[in-house]
Amino acid sequence: MELAALFITDSREPPETIAAAGDLLRRAYAAREQCDQWLARHARHWELERLALVDRNILRLAVHEMVSGKTPAKVVITEALRLAQEFSTAESPRFVNGILDAVYKEMQAATKTEAEGG
């Protein structure tokens, strides 16, 4: 977490962007166990501890942001794919997309069930 915070504060982004990124980082880090539960259900055949650290943390950030509901899921997924493309391997965007799409579908199904009263 310390390295990520340092990376954020060393960026050339406006102060409000740095503050928002730091806040997101802290909230996602605090919710990582909940995020990992979502990821474990959809990262079939993968133990979370064995995922590349960059991919795991991109996924955690994205799941946290999707669960919070503050940003549309499609925007979150698009941004996660950009992060994976920039900071991880050539295969990572496809992997990240598959996991996040499955999480999104589960969230939609849960919302639909709640709306139907079940």
C-alpha positions as CSV (number, residue, x, y, z in Angstrom):
1,M,0.0,0.0,0.0
2,E,2.9,2.4,0.8
3,L,4.3,2.1,-2.7
4,A,1.0,2.7,-4.3
5,A,0.4,5.8,-2.2
6,L,3.9,7.0,-3.1
7,F,3.2,6.4,-6.8
8,I,0.0,8.4,-6.5
9,T,1.5,11.4,-4.6
10,D,4.5,11.5,-7.1
11,S,2.2,11.8,-10.1
12,R,1.8,15.1,-11.9
13,E,-2.0,15.0,-11.5
14,P,-4.0,17.9,-10.0
15,P,-4.3,17.8,-6.2
16,E,-8.0,16.8,-6.3
17,T,-7.2,13.8,-8.5
18,I,-4.4,12.7,-6.2
19,A,-6.7,13.1,-3.2
20,A,-9.5,11.0,-4.9
21,A,-7.0,8.3,-5.9
22,G,-5.6,8.1,-2.4
23,D,-9.1,7.9,-1.0
24,L,-10.0,5.1,-3.4
25,L,-6.8,3.2,-2.6
26,R,-7.5,3.4,1.2
27,R,-11.2,2.3,0.8
28,A,-10.3,-0.6,-1.6
29,Y,-7.5,-1.7,0.8
30,A,-9.8,-1.7,3.7
31,A,-12.4,-3.7,1.8
32,R,-9.9,-6.2,0.2
33,E,-11.4,-9.2,2.1
34,Q,-14.8,-8.5,0.7
35,C,-13.4,-7.9,-2.8
36,D,-11.4,-11.1,-2.6
37,Q,-14.6,-13.0,-1.8
38,W,-16.1,-11.7,-5.0
39,L,-13.0,-12.5,-7.0
40,A,-12.6,-16.0,-5.5
41,R,-16.1,-16.9,-6.9
42,H,-15.1,-15.9,-10.4
43,A,-11.4,-16.6,-10.7
44,R,-12.0,-20.2,-11.3
45,H,-9.0,-22.5,-11.2
46,W,-6.9,-19.6,-9.8
47,E,-5.9,-19.1,-6.2
48,L,-5.9,-15.4,-5.5
49,E,-2.5,-15.5,-3.9
50,R,-1.1,-16.9,-7.1
51,L,-2.5,-14.1,-9.3
52,A,0.0,-11.5,-10.4
53,L,0.1,-8.8,-7.8
54,V,-0.7,-6.1,-10.3
55,D,-3.7,-8.0,-11.7
56,R,-5.0,-8.9,-8.2
57,N,-4.9,-5.2,-7.1
58,I,-6.5,-3.9,-10.3
59,L,-9.3,-6.4,-9.8
60,R,-9.7,-5.4,-6.1
61,L,-9.9,-1.7,-7.0
62,A,-12.4,-2.5,-9.7
63,V,-14.6,-4.7,-7.6
64,H,-14.6,-2.3,-4.8
65,E,-15.6,0.5,-7.1
66,M,-18.4,-1.6,-8.7
67,V,-19.7,-2.6,-5.3
68,S,-19.7,1.0,-4.1
69,G,-22.0,1.9,-7.0
70,K,-20.5,5.3,-7.4
71,T,-19.2,4.7,-10.9
72,P,-21.0,2.8,-13.7
73,A,-19.7,-0.8,-13.9
74,K,-18.9,-0.4,-17.6
75,V,-16.7,2.6,-16.9
76,V,-15.0,0.7,-14.0
77,I,-14.3,-2.3,-16.3
78,T,-12.9,0.0,-19.1
79,E,-10.6,1.7,-16.7
80,A,-9.4,-1.6,-15.2
81,L,-8.6,-2.9,-18.7
82,R,-6.5,0.3,-19.3
83,L,-4.6,-0.3,-16.1
84,A,-4.0,-3.9,-17.0
85,Q,-2.9,-3.0,-20.5
86,E,-0.5,-0.4,-19.2
87,F,0.9,-2.1,-16.1
88,S,0.6,-5.8,-16.6
89,T,1.2,-8.5,-19.2
90,A,-0.3,-8.8,-22.7
91,E,-2.7,-11.5,-21.4
92,S,-3.9,-9.5,-18.4
93,P,-6.6,-7.4,-20.0
94,R,-8.5,-10.4,-21.3
95,F,-8.2,-12.1,-17.9
96,V,-9.3,-9.0,-16.0
97,N,-12.2,-8.5,-18.4
98,G,-13.4,-12.0,-17.9
99,I,-13.3,-11.8,-14.1
100,L,-15.0,-8.4,-13.9
101,D,-17.6,-9.3,-16.5
102,A,-18.6,-12.3,-14.3
103,V,-18.7,-10.1,-11.2
104,Y,-20.8,-7.6,-12.9
105,K,-23.3,-10.3,-14.1
106,E,-23.5,-11.6,-10.5
107,M,-24.2,-8.1,-9.2
108,Q,-26.9,-7.5,-11.9
109,A,-28.6,-10.9,-11.0
110,A,-28.5,-10.0,-7.3
111,T,-30.1,-6.6,-8.0
112,K,-32.8,-8.1,-10.2
113,T,-33.6,-10.7,-7.5
114,E,-33.8,-7.9,-4.9
115,A,-36.1,-5.8,-7.1
116,E,-38.4,-8.8,-7.6
117,G,-38.6,-9.2,-3.8
118,G,-36.6,-12.4,-3.5
